Amino acid sequence: MVMPKEVTKKTKGQQRIEMKRLVGSRQKVTLSKRRVGLFKKAAELRVLCSAKVAVLTLNNKRKMFSFATSMSRASSTATSVDTPWPSRSKSLYP
């Protein structure tokens, strides 16, 4: 049996990239692009599963962006953003 030669890739393709913090304008652009993608996925989930979905994102300057199936739900959630988040204890997440 002849083993094939190891092929070296010329492009990155779908290889994993190292996750590291971005700085400056690259951080803003990445947040903007990923936020749009996240909101699209939330909308798809709403349509496919008839689910009620709300997504809140905060940038490092605490500017909030939201997506929700009903805007009243998003605005009521947005008003509670300044309250402390619950800790992730086993009692909250069985």
PyMOL Python script that loads the backbone (N, CA, C, O; Angstrom):
from pymol import cmd

cmd.read_pdbstr("""\
ATOM      1  N   MET A   1       0.843  -1.174   0.000  1.00  0.00           N
ATOM      2  CA  MET A   1       0.000   0.000   0.000  1.00  0.00           C
ATOM      3  C   MET A   1       0.891   1.241   0.000  1.00  0.00           C
ATOM      4  O   MET A   1       1.815   1.352   0.806  1.00  0.00           O
ATOM      5  N   VAL A   2       0.610   2.151  -0.893  1.00  0.00           N
ATOM      6  CA  VAL A   2       1.390   3.377  -1.022  1.00  0.00           C
ATOM      7  C   VAL A   2       0.698   4.480  -0.231  1.00  0.00           C
ATOM      8  O   VAL A   2      -0.483   4.758  -0.438  1.00  0.00           O
ATOM      9  N   MET A   3       1.433   5.095   0.662  1.00  0.00           N
ATOM     10  CA  MET A   3       0.892   6.189   1.463  1.00  0.00           C
ATOM     11  C   MET A   3       1.010   7.492   0.679  1.00  0.00           C
ATOM     12  O   MET A   3       2.056   7.764   0.090  1.00  0.00           O
ATOM     13  N   PRO A   4      -0.053   8.302   0.665  1.00  0.00           N
ATOM     14  CA  PRO A   4       0.028   9.574  -0.064  1.00  0.00           C
ATOM     15  C   PRO A   4       0.991  10.527   0.632  1.00  0.00           C
ATOM     16  O   PRO A   4       1.152  10.501   1.852  1.00  0.00           O
ATOM     17  N   LYS A   5       1.618  11.359  -0.170  1.00  0.00           N
ATOM     18  CA  LYS A   5       2.530  12.354   0.386  1.00  0.00           C
ATOM     19  C   LYS A   5       1.732  13.398   1.159  1.00  0.00           C
ATOM     20  O   LYS A   5       0.583  13.695   0.832  1.00  0.00           O
ATOM     21  N   GLU A   6       2.354  13.933   2.168  1.00  0.00           N
ATOM     22  CA  GLU A   6       1.695  14.969   2.961  1.00  0.00           C
ATOM     23  C   GLU A   6       1.516  16.222   2.108  1.00  0.00           C
ATOM     24  O   GLU A   6       2.474  16.718   1.514  1.00  0.00           O
ATOM     25  N   VAL A   7       0.306  16.721   2.052  1.00  0.00           N
ATOM     26  CA  VAL A   7      -0.007  17.887   1.232  1.00  0.00           C
ATOM     27  C   VAL A   7       0.129  19.135   2.092  1.00  0.00           C
ATOM     28  O   VAL A   7      -0.440  19.210   3.181  1.00  0.00           O
ATOM     29  N   THR A   8       0.870  20.097   1.609  1.00  0.00           N
ATOM     30  CA  THR A   8       0.971  21.370   2.325  1.00  0.00           C
ATOM     31  C   THR A   8      -0.051  22.333   1.747  1.00  0.00           C
ATOM     32  O   THR A   8      -0.157  22.500   0.532  1.00  0.00           O
ATOM     33  N   LYS A   9      -0.793  22.954   2.632  1.00  0.00           N
ATOM     34  CA  LYS A   9      -1.825  23.888   2.194  1.00  0.00           C
ATOM     35  C   LYS A   9      -1.207  25.228   1.845  1.00  0.00           C
ATOM     36  O   LYS A   9      -0.267  25.689   2.493  1.00  0.00           O
ATOM     37  N   LYS A  10      -1.758  25.849   0.797  1.00  0.00           N
ATOM     38  CA  LYS A  10      -1.294  27.173   0.395  1.00  0.00           C
ATOM     39  C   LYS A  10      -2.110  28.278   1.055  1.00  0.00           C
ATOM     40  O   LYS A  10      -1.645  29.410   1.188  1.00  0.00           O
ATOM     41  N   THR A  11      -3.339  27.938   1.471  1.00  0.00           N
ATOM     42  CA  THR A  11      -4.203  28.930   2.114  1.00  0.00           C
ATOM     43  C   THR A  11      -4.620  28.420   3.484  1.00  0.00           C
ATOM     44  O   THR A  11      -4.451  27.240   3.794  1.00  0.00           O
ATOM     45  N   LYS A  12      -5.165  29.313   4.303  1.00  0.00           N
ATOM     46  CA  LYS A  12      -5.597  28.926   5.647  1.00  0.00           C
ATOM     47  C   LYS A  12      -6.895  28.133   5.636  1.00  0.00           C
ATOM     48  O   LYS A  12      -7.088  27.263   6.485  1.00  0.00           O
ATOM     49  N   GLY A  13      -7.791  28.416   4.689  1.00  0.00           N
ATOM     50  CA  GLY A  13      -9.050  27.684   4.629  1.00  0.00           C
ATOM     51  C   GLY A  13      -9.845  27.839   5.912  1.00  0.00           C
ATOM     52  O   GLY A  13     -10.059  28.953   6.389  1.00  0.00           O
ATOM     53  N   GLN A  14     -10.286  26.712   6.470  1.00  0.00           N
ATOM     54  CA  GLN A  14     -11.084  26.749   7.696  1.00  0.00           C
ATOM     55  C   GLN A  14     -10.264  26.332   8.908  1.00  0.00           C
ATOM     56  O   GLN A  14     -10.783  25.661   9.800  1.00  0.00           O
ATOM     57  N   GLN A  15      -9.031  26.706   8.953  1.00  0.00           N
ATOM     58  CA  GLN A  15      -8.196  26.395  10.104  1.00  0.00           C
ATOM     59  C   GLN A  15      -8.579  27.301  11.267  1.00  0.00           C
ATOM     60  O   GLN A  15      -9.051  28.421  11.077  1.00  0.00           O
ATOM     61  N   ARG A  16      -8.366  26.794  12.457  1.00  0.00           N
ATOM     62  CA  ARG A  16      -8.652  27.602  13.647  1.00  0.00           C
ATOM     63  C   ARG A  16      -7.642  28.730  13.761  1.00  0.00           C
ATOM     64  O   ARG A  16      -6.459  28.574  13.457  1.00  0.00           O
ATOM     65  N   ILE A  17      -8.148  29.867  14.207  1.00  0.00           N
ATOM     66  CA  ILE A  17      -7.243  30.984  14.447  1.00  0.00           C
ATOM     67  C   ILE A  17      -7.131  31.193  15.951  1.00  0.00           C
ATOM     68  O   ILE A  17      -8.061  30.893  16.699  1.00  0.00           O
ATOM     69  N   GLU A  18      -6.016  31.695  16.377  1.00  0.00           N
ATOM     70  CA  GLU A  18      -5.802  31.938  17.793  1.00  0.00           C
ATOM     71  C   GLU A  18      -6.685  33.100  18.250  1.00  0.00           C
ATOM     72  O   GLU A  18      -6.748  34.140  17.593  1.00  0.00           O
ATOM     73  N   MET A  19      -7.363  32.910  19.380  1.00  0.00           N
ATOM     74  CA  MET A  19      -8.218  33.955  19.925  1.00  0.00           C
ATOM     75  C   MET A  19      -7.363  34.879  20.780  1.00  0.00           C
ATOM     76  O   MET A  19      -6.748  34.443  21.753  1.00  0.00           O
ATOM     77  N   LYS A  20      -7.327  36.148  20.416  1.00  0.00           N
ATOM     78  CA  LYS A  20      -6.596  37.130  21.199  1.00  0.00           C
ATOM     79  C   LYS A  20      -7.326  38.459  21.108  1.00  0.00           C
ATOM     80  O   LYS A  20      -8.055  38.707  20.148  1.00  0.00           O
ATOM     81  N   ARG A  21      -7.134  39.305  22.092  1.00  0.00           N
ATOM     82  CA  ARG A  21      -7.815  40.600  22.162  1.00  0.00           C
ATOM     83  C   ARG A  21      -7.341  41.508  21.037  1.00  0.00           C
ATOM     84  O   ARG A  21      -6.144  41.633  20.775  1.00  0.00           O
ATOM     85  N   LEU A  22      -8.304  42.136  20.383  1.00  0.00           N
ATOM     86  CA  LEU A  22      -7.993  43.112  19.344  1.00  0.00           C
ATOM     87  C   LEU A  22      -7.922  44.499  19.972  1.00  0.00           C
ATOM     88  O   LEU A  22      -8.485  44.736  21.041  1.00  0.00           O
ATOM     89  N   VAL A  23      -7.235  45.398  19.309  1.00  0.00           N
ATOM     90  CA  VAL A  23      -7.119  46.762  19.825  1.00  0.00           C
ATOM     91  C   VAL A  23      -7.470  47.763  18.731  1.00  0.00           C
ATOM     92  O   VAL A  23      -7.359  47.473  17.540  1.00  0.00           O
ATOM     93  N   GLY A  24      -7.895  48.945  19.164  1.00  0.00           N
ATOM     94  CA  GLY A  24      -8.143  50.044  18.237  1.00  0.00           C
ATOM     95  C   GLY A  24      -9.353  49.839  17.350  1.00  0.00           C
ATOM     96  O   GLY A  24     -10.369  49.289  17.775  1.00  0.00           O
ATOM     97  N   SER A  25      -9.228  50.289  16.114  1.00  0.00           N
ATOM     98  CA  SER A  25     -10.361  50.253  15.187  1.00  0.00           C
ATOM     99  C   SER A  25     -10.716  48.827  14.785  1.00  0.00           C
ATOM    100  O   SER A  25     -11.866  48.555  14.439  1.00  0.00           O
ATOM    101  N   ARG A  26      -9.750  47.911  14.824  1.00  0.00           N
ATOM    102  CA  ARG A  26     -10.045  46.517  14.485  1.00  0.00           C
ATOM    103  C   ARG A  26     -11.062  45.930  15.456  1.00  0.00           C
ATOM    104  O   ARG A  26     -11.902  45.120  15.066  1.00  0.00           O
ATOM    105  N   GLN A  27     -10.987  46.338  16.719  1.00  0.00           N
ATOM    106  CA  GLN A  27     -11.914  45.855  17.728  1.00  0.00           C
ATOM    107  C   GLN A  27     -13.332  46.322  17.414  1.00  0.00           C
ATOM    108  O   GLN A  27     -14.279  45.543  17.526  1.00  0.00           O
ATOM    109  N   LYS A  28     -13.485  47.575  17.025  1.00  0.00           N
ATOM    110  CA  LYS A  28     -14.802  48.128  16.708  1.00  0.00           C
ATOM    111  C   LYS A  28     -15.403  47.459  15.479  1.00  0.00           C
ATOM    112  O   LYS A  28     -16.589  47.130  15.467  1.00  0.00           O
ATOM    113  N   VAL A  29     -14.592  47.256  14.448  1.00  0.00           N
ATOM    114  CA  VAL A  29     -15.071  46.636  13.212  1.00  0.00           C
ATOM    115  C   VAL A  29     -15.496  45.197  13.471  1.00  0.00           C
ATOM    116  O   VAL A  29     -16.542  44.759  12.993  1.00  0.00           O
ATOM    117  N   THR A  30     -14.685  44.463  14.229  1.00  0.00           N
ATOM    118  CA  THR A  30     -15.003  43.072  14.528  1.00  0.00           C
ATOM    119  C   THR A  30     -16.284  42.967  15.338  1.00  0.00           C
ATOM    120  O   THR A  30     -17.121  42.109  15.057  1.00  0.00           O
ATOM    121  N   LEU A  31     -16.452  43.822  16.336  1.00  0.00           N
ATOM    122  CA  LEU A  31     -17.677  43.812  17.132  1.00  0.00           C
ATOM    123  C   LEU A  31     -18.884  44.085  16.248  1.00  0.00           C
ATOM    124  O   LEU A  31     -19.912  43.420  16.379  1.00  0.00           O
ATOM    125  N   SER A  32     -18.772  45.044  15.363  1.00  0.00           N
ATOM    126  CA  SER A  32     -19.875  45.395  14.479  1.00  0.00           C
ATOM    127  C   SER A  32     -20.261  44.224  13.582  1.00  0.00           C
ATOM    128  O   SER A  32     -21.441  43.894  13.464  1.00  0.00           O
ATOM    129  N   LYS A  33     -19.276  43.597  12.951  1.00  0.00           N
ATOM    130  CA  LYS A  33     -19.554  42.475  12.048  1.00  0.00           C
ATOM    131  C   LYS A  33     -20.123  41.273  12.796  1.00  0.00           C
ATOM    132  O   LYS A  33     -21.097  40.665  12.353  1.00  0.00           O
ATOM    133  N   ARG A  34     -19.523  40.938  13.912  1.00  0.00           N
ATOM    134  CA  ARG A  34     -19.991  39.771  14.666  1.00  0.00           C
ATOM    135  C   ARG A  34     -21.358  40.019  15.284  1.00  0.00           C
ATOM    136  O   ARG A  34     -22.154  39.088  15.405  1.00  0.00           O
ATOM    137  N   ARG A  35     -21.644  41.253  15.677  1.00  0.00           N
ATOM    138  CA  ARG A  35     -22.953  41.581  16.236  1.00  0.00           C
ATOM    139  C   ARG A  35     -24.034  41.368  15.187  1.00  0.00           C
ATOM    140  O   ARG A  35     -25.087  40.804  15.486  1.00  0.00           O
ATOM    141  N   VAL A  36     -23.783  41.815  13.964  1.00  0.00           N
ATOM    142  CA  VAL A  36     -24.749  41.629  12.882  1.00  0.00           C
ATOM    143  C   VAL A  36     -24.989  40.142  12.646  1.00  0.00           C
ATOM    144  O   VAL A  36     -26.133  39.717  12.483  1.00  0.00           O
ATOM    145  N   GLY A  37     -23.926  39.354  12.627  1.00  0.00           N
ATOM    146  CA  GLY A  37     -24.058  37.909  12.439  1.00  0.00           C
ATOM    147  C   GLY A  37     -24.826  37.253  13.572  1.00  0.00           C
ATOM    148  O   GLY A  37     -25.641  36.362  13.336  1.00  0.00           O
ATOM    149  N   LEU A  38     -24.571  37.687  14.800  1.00  0.00           N
ATOM    150  CA  LEU A  38     -25.267  37.145  15.958  1.00  0.00           C
ATOM    151  C   LEU A  38     -26.754  37.464  15.898  1.00  0.00           C
ATOM    152  O   LEU A  38     -27.584  36.607  16.202  1.00  0.00           O
ATOM    153  N   PHE A  39     -27.098  38.684  15.510  1.00  0.00           N
ATOM    154  CA  PHE A  39     -28.505  39.064  15.404  1.00  0.00           C
ATOM    155  C   PHE A  39     -29.207  38.281  14.290  1.00  0.00           C
ATOM    156  O   PHE A  39     -30.377  37.926  14.427  1.00  0.00           O
ATOM    157  N   LYS A  40     -28.503  38.012  13.194  1.00  0.00           N
ATOM    158  CA  LYS A  40     -29.085  37.200  12.122  1.00  0.00           C
ATOM    159  C   LYS A  40     -29.391  35.793  12.614  1.00  0.00           C
ATOM    160  O   LYS A  40     -30.453  35.244  12.322  1.00  0.00           O
ATOM    161  N   LYS A  41     -28.459  35.212  13.362  1.00  0.00           N
ATOM    162  CA  LYS A  41     -28.675  33.867  13.910  1.00  0.00           C
ATOM    163  C   LYS A  41     -29.846  33.862  14.886  1.00  0.00           C
ATOM    164  O   LYS A  41     -30.623  32.909  14.908  1.00  0.00           O
ATOM    165  N   ALA A  42     -29.983  34.899  15.684  1.00  0.00           N
ATOM    166  CA  ALA A  42     -31.103  34.989  16.619  1.00  0.00           C
ATOM    167  C   ALA A  42     -32.428  35.075  15.867  1.00  0.00           C
ATOM    168  O   ALA A  42     -33.417  34.469  16.281  1.00  0.00           O
ATOM    169  N   ALA A  43     -32.453  35.823  14.768  1.00  0.00           N
ATOM    170  CA  ALA A  43     -33.670  35.929  13.959  1.00  0.00           C
ATOM    171  C   ALA A  43     -34.016  34.587  13.326  1.00  0.00           C
ATOM    172  O   ALA A  43     -35.187  34.213  13.264  1.00  0.00           O
ATOM    173  N   GLU A  44     -33.001  33.859  12.855  1.00  0.00           N
ATOM    174  CA  GLU A  44     -33.234  32.530  12.283  1.00  0.00           C
ATOM    175  C   GLU A  44     -33.787  31.580  13.335  1.00  0.00           C
ATOM    176  O   GLU A  44     -34.702  30.805  13.056  1.00  0.00           O
ATOM    177  N   LEU A  45     -33.238  31.636  14.537  1.00  0.00           N
ATOM    178  CA  LEU A  45     -33.708  30.789  15.627  1.00  0.00           C
ATOM    179  C   LEU A  45     -35.165  31.086  15.947  1.00  0.00           C
ATOM    180  O   LEU A  45     -35.954  30.174  16.197  1.00  0.00           O
ATOM    181  N   ARG A  46     -35.514  32.360  15.938  1.00  0.00           N
ATOM    182  CA  ARG A  46     -36.898  32.766  16.195  1.00  0.00           C
ATOM    183  C   ARG A  46     -37.832  32.176  15.154  1.00  0.00           C
ATOM    184  O   ARG A  46     -38.896  31.661  15.499  1.00  0.00           O
ATOM    185  N   VAL A  47     -37.449  32.245  13.880  1.00  0.00           N
ATOM    186  CA  VAL A  47     -38.306  31.755  12.801  1.00  0.00           C
ATOM    187  C   VAL A  47     -38.387  30.233  12.814  1.00  0.00           C
ATOM    188  O   VAL A  47     -39.477  29.670  12.706  1.00  0.00           O
ATOM    189  N   LEU A  48     -37.252  29.568  12.945  1.00  0.00           N
ATOM    190  CA  LEU A  48     -37.217  28.113  12.860  1.00  0.00           C
ATOM    191  C   LEU A  48     -37.905  27.428  14.031  1.00  0.00           C
ATOM    192  O   LEU A  48     -38.551  26.395  13.854  1.00  0.00           O
ATOM    193  N   CYS A  49     -37.772  27.992  15.221  1.00  0.00           N
ATOM    194  CA  CYS A  49     -38.264  27.326  16.431  1.00  0.00           C
ATOM    195  C   CYS A  49     -39.440  28.035  17.082  1.00  0.00           C
ATOM    196  O   CYS A  49     -39.900  27.601  18.138  1.00  0.00           O
ATOM    197  N   SER A  50     -39.935  29.098  16.495  1.00  0.00           N
ATOM    198  CA  SER A  50     -41.001  29.906  17.093  1.00  0.00           C
ATOM    199  C   SER A  50     -40.648  30.276  18.532  1.00  0.00           C
ATOM    200  O   SER A  50     -41.485  30.208  19.433  1.00  0.00           O
ATOM    201  N   ALA A  51     -39.408  30.663  18.721  1.00  0.00           N
ATOM    202  CA  ALA A  51     -38.911  30.986  20.060  1.00  0.00           C
ATOM    203  C   ALA A  51     -38.910  32.492  20.280  1.00  0.00           C
ATOM    204  O   ALA A  51     -38.814  33.273  19.334  1.00  0.00           O
ATOM    205  N   LYS A  52     -39.017  32.881  21.531  1.00  0.00           N
ATOM    206  CA  LYS A  52     -38.847  34.284  21.898  1.00  0.00           C
ATOM    207  C   LYS A  52     -37.368  34.482  22.190  1.00  0.00           C
ATOM    208  O   LYS A  52     -36.796  33.796  23.037  1.00  0.00           O
ATOM    209  N   VAL A  53     -36.756  35.419  21.489  1.00  0.00           N
ATOM    210  CA  VAL A  53     -35.310  35.592  21.562  1.00  0.00           C
ATOM    211  C   VAL A  53     -34.983  37.036  21.906  1.00  0.00           C
ATOM    212  O   VAL A  53     -35.596  37.966  21.382  1.00  0.00           O
ATOM    213  N   ALA A  54     -34.016  37.212  22.787  1.00  0.00           N
ATOM    214  CA  ALA A  54     -33.485  38.542  23.094  1.00  0.00           C
ATOM    215  C   ALA A  54     -31.975  38.430  23.221  1.00  0.00           C
ATOM    216  O   ALA A  54     -31.465  37.558  23.923  1.00  0.00           O
ATOM    217  N   VAL A  55     -31.262  39.322  22.534  1.00  0.00           N
ATOM    218  CA  VAL A  55     -29.804  39.346  22.585  1.00  0.00           C
ATOM    219  C   VAL A  55     -29.377  40.768  22.925  1.00  0.00           C
ATOM    220  O   VAL A  55     -29.787  41.720  22.262  1.00  0.00           O
ATOM    221  N   LEU A  56     -28.558  40.908  23.953  1.00  0.00           N
ATOM    222  CA  LEU A  56     -28.009  42.207  24.339  1.00  0.00           C
ATOM    223  C   LEU A  56     -26.497  42.139  24.232  1.00  0.00           C
ATOM    224  O   LEU A  56     -25.882  41.185  24.706  1.00  0.00           O
ATOM    225  N   THR A  57     -25.902  43.133  23.619  1.00  0.00           N
ATOM    226  CA  THR A  57     -24.442  43.223  23.583  1.00  0.00           C
ATOM    227  C   THR A  57     -24.041  44.601  24.095  1.00  0.00           C
ATOM    228  O   THR A  57     -24.698  45.603  23.813  1.00  0.00           O
ATOM    229  N   LEU A  58     -22.961  44.626  24.842  1.00  0.00           N
ATOM    230  CA  LEU A  58     -22.420  45.877  25.372  1.00  0.00           C
ATOM    231  C   LEU A  58     -20.987  46.010  24.893  1.00  0.00           C
ATOM    232  O   LEU A  58     -20.209  45.061  24.987  1.00  0.00           O
ATOM    233  N   ASN A  59     -20.631  47.180  24.378  1.00  0.00           N
ATOM    234  CA  ASN A  59     -19.230  47.384  24.018  1.00  0.00           C
ATOM    235  C   ASN A  59     -18.466  47.838  25.256  1.00  0.00           C
ATOM    236  O   ASN A  59     -19.044  47.962  26.336  1.00  0.00           O
ATOM    237  N   ASN A  60     -17.169  48.087  25.100  1.00  0.00           N
ATOM    238  CA  ASN A  60     -16.361  48.449  26.267  1.00  0.00           C
ATOM    239  C   ASN A  60     -16.708  49.825  26.836  1.00  0.00           C
ATOM    240  O   ASN A  60     -16.288  50.153  27.946  1.00  0.00           O
ATOM    241  N   LYS A  61     -17.461  50.629  26.099  1.00  0.00           N
ATOM    242  CA  LYS A  61     -17.917  51.934  26.610  1.00  0.00           C
ATOM    243  C   LYS A  61     -19.346  51.858  27.129  1.00  0.00           C
ATOM    244  O   LYS A  61     -19.988  52.883  27.358  1.00  0.00           O
ATOM    245  N   ARG A  62     -19.845  50.626  27.313  1.00  0.00           N
ATOM    246  CA  ARG A  62     -21.180  50.330  27.840  1.00  0.00           C
ATOM    247  C   ARG A  62     -22.300  50.813  26.930  1.00  0.00           C
ATOM    248  O   ARG A  62     -23.409  51.061  27.405  1.00  0.00           O
ATOM    249  N   LYS A  63     -22.037  50.951  25.634  1.00  0.00           N
ATOM    250  CA  LYS A  63     -23.103  51.252  24.685  1.00  0.00           C
ATOM    251  C   LYS A  63     -23.788  49.930  24.362  1.00  0.00           C
ATOM    252  O   LYS A  63     -23.131  48.939  24.041  1.00  0.00           O
ATOM    253  N   MET A  64     -25.120  49.926  24.452  1.00  0.00           N
ATOM    254  CA  MET A  64     -25.853  48.684  24.295  1.00  0.00           C
ATOM    255  C   MET A  64     -26.491  48.575  22.915  1.00  0.00           C
ATOM    256  O   MET A  64     -27.001  49.550  22.363  1.00  0.00           O
ATOM    257  N   PHE A  65     -26.446  47.360  22.377  1.00  0.00           N
ATOM    258  CA  PHE A  65     -27.131  47.015  21.140  1.00  0.00           C
ATOM    259  C   PHE A  65     -28.011  45.818  21.462  1.00  0.00           C
ATOM    260  O   PHE A  65     -27.585  44.906  22.170  1.00  0.00           O
ATOM    261  N   SER A  66     -29.248  45.814  20.943  1.00  0.00           N
ATOM    262  CA  SER A  66     -30.143  44.720  21.302  1.00  0.00           C
ATOM    263  C   SER A  66     -30.937  44.231  20.107  1.00  0.00           C
ATOM    264  O   SER A  66     -31.179  44.962  19.147  1.00  0.00           O
ATOM    265  N   PHE A  67     -31.335  42.969  20.197  1.00  0.00           N
ATOM    266  CA  PHE A  67     -32.255  42.349  19.251  1.00  0.00           C
ATOM    267  C   PHE A  67     -33.249  41.575  20.094  1.00  0.00           C
ATOM    268  O   PHE A  67     -32.858  40.857  21.015  1.00  0.00           O
ATOM    269  N   ALA A  68     -34.526  41.711  19.790  1.00  0.00           N
ATOM    270  CA  ALA A  68     -35.541  40.963  20.524  1.00  0.00           C
ATOM    271  C   ALA A  68     -36.745  40.734  19.634  1.00  0.00           C
ATOM    272  O   ALA A  68     -36.990  41.491  18.695  1.00  0.00           O
ATOM    273  N   THR A  69     -37.499  39.677  19.939  1.00  0.00           N
ATOM    274  CA  THR A  69     -38.696  39.400  19.161  1.00  0.00           C
ATOM    275  C   THR A  69     -39.771  40.439  19.431  1.00  0.00           C
ATOM    276  O   THR A  69     -40.612  40.688  18.567  1.00  0.00           O
ATOM    277  N   SER A  70     -39.764  41.051  20.610  1.00  0.00           N
ATOM    278  CA  SER A  70     -40.665  42.173  20.873  1.00  0.00           C
ATOM    279  C   SER A  70     -39.842  43.288  21.509  1.00  0.00           C
ATOM    280  O   SER A  70     -39.090  43.042  22.452  1.00  0.00           O
ATOM    281  N   MET A  71     -39.976  44.482  21.014  1.00  0.00           N
ATOM    282  CA  MET A  71     -39.148  45.593  21.478  1.00  0.00           C
ATOM    283  C   MET A  71     -39.447  45.971  22.924  1.00  0.00           C
ATOM    284  O   MET A  71     -38.559  46.453  23.628  1.00  0.00           O
ATOM    285  N   SER A  72     -40.689  45.761  23.383  1.00  0.00           N
ATOM    286  CA  SER A  72     -40.983  46.088  24.779  1.00  0.00           C
ATOM    287  C   SER A  72     -40.173  45.199  25.708  1.00  0.00           C
ATOM    288  O   SER A  72     -39.725  45.640  26.766  1.00  0.00           O
ATOM    289  N   ARG A  73     -39.986  43.945  25.310  1.00  0.00           N
ATOM    290  CA  ARG A  73     -39.190  43.029  26.123  1.00  0.00           C
ATOM    291  C   ARG A  73     -37.730  43.459  26.132  1.00  0.00           C
ATOM    292  O   ARG A  73     -37.066  43.395  27.167  1.00  0.00           O
ATOM    293  N   ALA A  74     -37.232  43.896  24.986  1.00  0.00           N
ATOM    294  CA  ALA A  74     -35.832  44.328  24.904  1.00  0.00           C
ATOM    295  C   ALA A  74     -35.602  45.582  25.734  1.00  0.00           C
ATOM    296  O   ALA A  74     -34.584  45.698  26.415  1.00  0.00           O
ATOM    297  N   SER A  75     -36.541  46.521  25.681  1.00  0.00           N
ATOM    298  CA  SER A  75     -36.344  47.762  26.431  1.00  0.00           C
ATOM    299  C   SER A  75     -36.447  47.526  27.929  1.00  0.00           C
ATOM    300  O   SER A  75     -35.736  48.167  28.703  1.00  0.00           O
ATOM    301  N   SER A  76     -37.328  46.608  28.356  1.00  0.00           N
ATOM    302  CA  SER A  76     -37.408  46.325  29.787  1.00  0.00           C
ATOM    303  C   SER A  76     -36.156  45.611  30.266  1.00  0.00           C
ATOM    304  O   SER A  76     -35.720  45.814  31.399  1.00  0.00           O
ATOM    305  N   THR A  77     -35.575  44.780  29.416  1.00  0.00           N
ATOM    306  CA  THR A  77     -34.323  44.114  29.772  1.00  0.00           C
ATOM    307  C   THR A  77     -33.188  45.117  29.776  1.00  0.00           C
ATOM    308  O   THR A  77     -32.290  45.034  30.614  1.00  0.00           O
ATOM    309  N   ALA A  78     -33.215  46.061  28.854  1.00  0.00           N
ATOM    310  CA  ALA A  78     -32.144  47.052  28.749  1.00  0.00           C
ATOM    311  C   ALA A  78     -32.086  47.947  29.979  1.00  0.00           C
ATOM    312  O   ALA A  78     -31.004  48.392  30.362  1.00  0.00           O
ATOM    313  N   THR A  79     -33.209  48.215  30.594  1.00  0.00           N
ATOM    314  CA  THR A  79     -33.192  49.072  31.776  1.00  0.00           C
ATOM    315  C   THR A  79     -32.540  48.387  32.965  1.00  0.00           C
ATOM    316  O   THR A  79     -32.079  49.051  33.893  1.00  0.00           O
ATOM    317  N   SER A  80     -32.502  47.065  32.940  1.00  0.00           N
ATOM    318  CA  SER A  80     -31.901  46.340  34.064  1.00  0.00           C
ATOM    319  C   SER A  80     -30.448  45.960  33.804  1.00  0.00           C
ATOM    320  O   SER A  80     -29.883  45.163  34.553  1.00  0.00           O
ATOM    321  N   VAL A  81     -29.835  46.506  32.768  1.00  0.00           N
ATOM    322  CA  VAL A  81     -28.450  46.164  32.445  1.00  0.00           C
ATOM    323  C   VAL A  81     -27.493  46.621  33.527  1.00  0.00           C
ATOM    324  O   VAL A  81     -26.496  45.946  33.781  1.00  0.00           O
ATOM    325  N   ASP A  82     -27.762  47.739  34.171  1.00  0.00           N
ATOM    326  CA  ASP A  82     -26.853  48.253  35.190  1.00  0.00           C
ATOM    327  C   ASP A  82     -26.917  47.479  36.503  1.00  0.00           C
ATOM    328  O   ASP A  82     -26.083  47.682  37.384  1.00  0.00           O
ATOM    329  N   THR A  83     -27.907  46.590  36.638  1.00  0.00           N
ATOM    330  CA  THR A  83     -27.964  45.783  37.851  1.00  0.00           C
ATOM    331  C   THR A  83     -26.927  44.675  37.762  1.00  0.00           C
ATOM    332  O   THR A  83     -26.574  44.257  36.660  1.00  0.00           O
ATOM    333  N   PRO A  84     -26.431  44.190  38.890  1.00  0.00           N
ATOM    334  CA  PRO A  84     -25.416  43.138  38.858  1.00  0.00           C
ATOM    335  C   PRO A  84     -25.959  41.857  38.233  1.00  0.00           C
ATOM    336  O   PRO A  84     -27.116  41.491  38.440  1.00  0.00           O
ATOM    337  N   TRP A  85     -25.115  41.192  37.474  1.00  0.00           N
ATOM    338  CA  TRP A  85     -25.511  39.930  36.849  1.00  0.00           C
ATOM    339  C   TRP A  85     -25.500  38.832  37.901  1.00  0.00           C
ATOM    340  O   TRP A  85     -24.675  38.869  38.814  1.00  0.00           O
ATOM    341  N   PRO A  86     -26.409  37.842  37.795  1.00  0.00           N
ATOM    342  CA  PRO A  86     -26.386  36.742  38.765  1.00  0.00           C
ATOM    343  C   PRO A  86     -25.139  35.890  38.553  1.00  0.00           C
ATOM    344  O   PRO A  86     -24.648  35.749  37.433  1.00  0.00           O
ATOM    345  N   SER A  87     -24.646  35.336  39.634  1.00  0.00           N
ATOM    346  CA  SER A  87     -23.474  34.474  39.500  1.00  0.00           C
ATOM    347  C   SER A  87     -23.906  33.147  38.886  1.00  0.00           C
ATOM    348  O   SER A  87     -25.051  32.721  39.037  1.00  0.00           O
ATOM    349  N   ARG A  88     -22.989  32.514  38.205  1.00  0.00           N
ATOM    350  CA  ARG A  88     -23.305  31.233  37.569  1.00  0.00           C
ATOM    351  C   ARG A  88     -23.117  30.112  38.583  1.00  0.00           C
ATOM    352  O   ARG A  88     -22.090  29.433  38.598  1.00  0.00           O
ATOM    353  N   SER A  89     -24.100  29.935  39.408  1.00  0.00           N
ATOM    354  CA  SER A  89     -24.020  28.867  40.398  1.00  0.00           C
ATOM    355  C   SER A  89     -24.807  27.669  39.897  1.00  0.00           C
ATOM    356  O   SER A  89     -25.595  27.786  38.959  1.00  0.00           O
ATOM    357  N   LYS A  90     -24.594  26.526  40.518  1.00  0.00           N
ATOM    358  CA  LYS A  90     -25.283  25.315  40.093  1.00  0.00           C
ATOM    359  C   LYS A  90     -26.782  25.425  40.303  1.00  0.00           C
ATOM    360  O   LYS A  90     -27.547  24.756  39.608  1.00  0.00           O
ATOM    361  N   SER A  91     -27.222  26.253  41.245  1.00  0.00           N
ATOM    362  CA  SER A  91     -28.652  26.402  41.487  1.00  0.00           C
ATOM    363  C   SER A  91     -29.352  27.094  40.316  1.00  0.00           C
ATOM    364  O   SER A  91     -30.523  26.825  40.050  1.00  0.00           O
ATOM    365  N   LEU A  92     -28.632  27.995  39.606  1.00  0.00           N
ATOM    366  CA  LEU A  92     -29.228  28.671  38.459  1.00  0.00           C
ATOM    367  C   LEU A  92     -29.156  27.831  37.195  1.00  0.00           C
ATOM    368  O   LEU A  92     -30.028  27.937  36.332  1.00  0.00           O
ATOM    369  N   TYR A  93     -28.129  26.999  37.074  1.00  0.00           N
ATOM    370  CA  TYR A  93     -27.918  26.212  35.866  1.00  0.00           C
ATOM    371  C   TYR A  93     -27.826  24.735  36.228  1.00  0.00           C
ATOM    372  O   TYR A  93     -26.733  24.226  36.474  1.00  0.00           O
ATOM    373  N   PRO A  94     -28.967  24.040  36.262  1.00  0.00           N
ATOM    374  CA  PRO A  94     -28.942  22.619  36.653  1.00  0.00           C
ATOM    375  C   PRO A  94     -28.210  21.756  35.648  1.00  0.00           C
ATOM    376  O   PRO A  94     -28.105  20.544  35.836  1.00  0.00           O
TER     377      PRO A  94
END
""", "prot")
cmd.dss("prot")
cmd.show_as("cartoon", "prot")
cmd.util.cbc("prot")
cmd.orient("prot")
